[in-house]
Amino acid sequence: MPILSFSLLTVDSLSLSLVLDKRGLCFVDNLRLEDDGQPPVPVPFISFTMFGFGKDNVTGRYKIVWLYNIYPATLNKKKKTRCEVFDLEERRWRFVTTRPLDHHQILSNQRPPCANGLLYWLTGDEQGYPSTQTKLIVFDIHTEMFQVTSTPPFITPDASSDKIGLCNLNGRLCISELKGDCKQEFWWRVEECNKWERIFSVDLNSTSCWFGGITSQPLTPLAISRDNNKVVLSLSYQESLVDFDLDPDSTVYHLYYSGYYGLAIPYFPSLSLVHATF
């Protein structure tokens, strides 16, 4: 079977492998670096989701979480969504219950952010495409339990899930919605007060010149200044990052960086990433 890509997330002598063949099948397993190097046999389902990664705030352990939809659904009529967790101290994959998700599918191709020991996903339709009945899936990294909640009240009730953005901004969960007028409003969760706080909004008509003229996809904030006066914005698969001035009297958008932008991730000194394509 031709292998299109083979990726390793290496932690000491342990590797986590991801193999994709020409049919798009994917497989994740834990191997030892001293193994014979033969790639494992792909499992009979397709997943289009990204790995979640975060820290258990109680034990201090780091965990990788893989939540995915099963395709085709006929492979398992009762369970369309599965979840596997890899504890970096236990060094093994194990399944966790997804019973609260029995009537929900996750939105494909999203990167689940982690904030305050919780991972977050948006729901999609039965095929994993955007839905106008969007819910928020929350996974507690310590208890390894799921819950499904409504989106915050400031999100339009029938907003399509591909118009809602989720990310970790300055250690807090940030959620935003791209409205029909091309304006995107950003809020974050203030755990100390147990409330949502509006932080800024952006008119994508003003920033689209840096992002290939695109105004139909929500932007992602990567960093915000300590005085909350400037924020660095990005758009998936676009090359530019933009330093956006939040001063309401300023209309200046400064180009912060131009170059290939793939994915911004947290840095952990004890982890290293090895990637090879064949």
N, C-alpha and C positions, 0 to 999 in steps of 0.2 A: 504494500500500500504506500503510494508516494506521500512523503511528509512535506508539508508546505512550511511549517514553522515549528520550532521547538524552543520553549522558554524555560528558564530556571530561576526560581527565587531561592537563593542560597543562604542558609543560616547554619554556620559552622560546617559540619560534614553532611548536613541534611539538605535535600533538594526537593522542591515542589515543581513538578513538571506539567506543562500544558502542551498538548500535541494537537495540531489541526491537520486534517487531510483534505483532499480536494473536494470531498462531499460536505465539508464544513463541520464534521463531527468533532467534538472536543472531549478531552479526558484529563482529569487531574488526579495525581497520585503522589505519594511520598516515596522517594527513592534514596539510596545511599550513593554517594559519589563514586564509590569503588565498585558499583555494579557493572555489568558487562556493557552498558551503554545502549542496549536494545530498547527502543521506545515501546511503551505498553500498548496494548490493543485498545482502541477507542471504544467507549461505551455507547450503547444504542440510543442516545438522545442528543438533542441539540440545545445549547444554551447560548443566549446572546447577552449575558449580563457580565458586569465587571465584579472583581473581587472587592469585598469590603475589608478594611483593616483598621483595628483600633485597640485601645487599651482598656482592660478591666480596671475600673477605678477602685475596686475593693482589694483585689489581689495584686494588682500591678502587672498582670500577665498580658502579653500581646496575643491577639487572635486574628486569624484570617477567616472571613465568613463568605461562603459562596451560596447565594440564594438564586435559584434559577427555575425557569419554566421548563416543563417536559414536553417535547414535541416528537411525534404526533401524540395527541392526548389519548389515543387508543392504547398506548403502551401502559397507561395506568389511569383508568377512568376515575378512581377515587382521589388520587393525589396528583394534581397537575403542577404543583410547586414543591420543590424540595430545597433543603438547606443542609449544608455540610460546614462544620467548623474545624479549623486546625489550630490547636493550642500550641504555641511555639515551645512550651516547656514539656508538654506531653509528647509532642512530635508524632502526631497521628491524626488522620481525618476521622470524624465521626458524624453521624446524622443527628440532627435535633428536630424536635417536633415542629411542624408547620400547621398544626390543626387550626389556629386562628385565621389561616390564610386559605382555608378550603374553598371559599367562594371568591377568591381574589387572584388575579394574575399580576405579575410585576411588569412595569414598563421596561421594554428592552433597551439595551445600550445606555444605561445610566450608571454613573459612578456614585455609589452610596457614600455620603459624607458621614464622618464620625464626630460627635460632639458630646462631651460630658458622659462618656461611657455608653453612648447609644449610637446605633447605625440607622440610617433612614433611606427608604425607597418610596417611589411613587407607584401607584397601581396603573395598569393599562387594561386593554380589553383582552378577550380570550386568546388572541394571537400575539399579545404583547405590544400591540400598537397603541398610540395615544387614545385616551378615553375622556369623555366629558363628565364622567362620574368618578373623579379622582379621589383616592384616599391616600393617607399617609401610613406606611408600614414602618413600625419602630421595633428594633431588636435591641434588647438589653444584653450587653456583652458579658456581664457578670452572671445573671440568672439564665442566660441563653433562652429567653422567652420572647415571643412575638406579641404584638398587639397592633390592631388596625384602628386608626383614629381618623376623624374628619380633618380636612385641611383647616388652617386658622380662619377665623371669620372675615378677615380682610381679603381673602382670596375669593374671587367670583365663584359662586356655587357650581356653575357649569363650565368652568375653565378647563380647557383641554390640558392634559398632563404634559404635553410637549411645550406648553407656554409657561410652565412653572419651573422655577430653578431652585435647587437645593445645594448648599455648600457649607463648609465650615469657614467662618470668617472671624478671625481673632479669638478662636476657641469657642465660639458660639454658633448654634445652628442659625443659618441665614436662609430665608425663603423669599422668593420674589415671584411676581407675575408680570408677564408681558401683555399689555392691554392691546385692544384693537387700534388705538391711536398711536401705537409704536412707543408708548411710554412704559417703562419698567420700574416698578416700585419695590424697594428692598426693605425687609424687616428682619430683626434678629431676636432671638429668645434670651431674655435676661432672667437667668435662673434664680438670682438672688431675690428678685421681686416677683418671680413666677408670672411674668407677663411678656407680651410682645411689644417691641419698640420699633417705630419706623425710623430708619437711618438716612435714606436718601432715595432719590428717583433719577432716572436717566431717560432722556429722549433719544431713542435710537436713530432718529433722523439726523441728529447732530454727530453721532459717533460712527455711523455706517461707512463713512469715507475711509476709516481705518480698517474696516472689516469686510471689504469687498462689496460694499453696498447692501449688505444683508441687514434687514430689519425684522425678519420673521422668526428669528431664534433668540431666546433670552441670553443675555450676557452673564458671565460668571465673575464675581469679584474675587480676586486672589489675596489681596492684602489691603488694609486700611490704616491710615496714619494714626498715631496716638491721639492727636487732637481731632480726629474724625473729619479732617478738612480735605483729604485726598484719598482716592481709592484706585487701585490698579485693576483694570477690567480686561477680560479675555473672552474669546469666542472659540468654541471647539473647532479644531481643524483649520483655524486661521492663523496667520503668521504673526500678527501684531499683538502687543499688549499696550494698553492705553492708560496713562496717568490722568485720571479725571478729577478736576477741581470741583469740590462740592460747594464752594461759595456760591450762593444764589445770585450774586451780582456778577459772577464770572461766567463767560461763555467759552473759555479757552480749554481745549483738550490737547494735552501734550503727548506726543508719541514717546512712549517709555522704552520700547524695545521692538525691534523688527528682526525676525528670524523664525525658524520653524518652531511652532508651539504644538506640543503633543499633549502633555499632561503634567500638571504641577502636583507634587505629592509631598507629604511631610518627610522630613529627614530623620532617620534613626541610625545613630553611629554603629550599632551592633549588627545592622543588616546590610547586605550587598546584593546587587541585582546583576545577573548575568543573562544576556540574551543572544541567541544565535539563530540565524535563518538559513535554511538549507534549500 
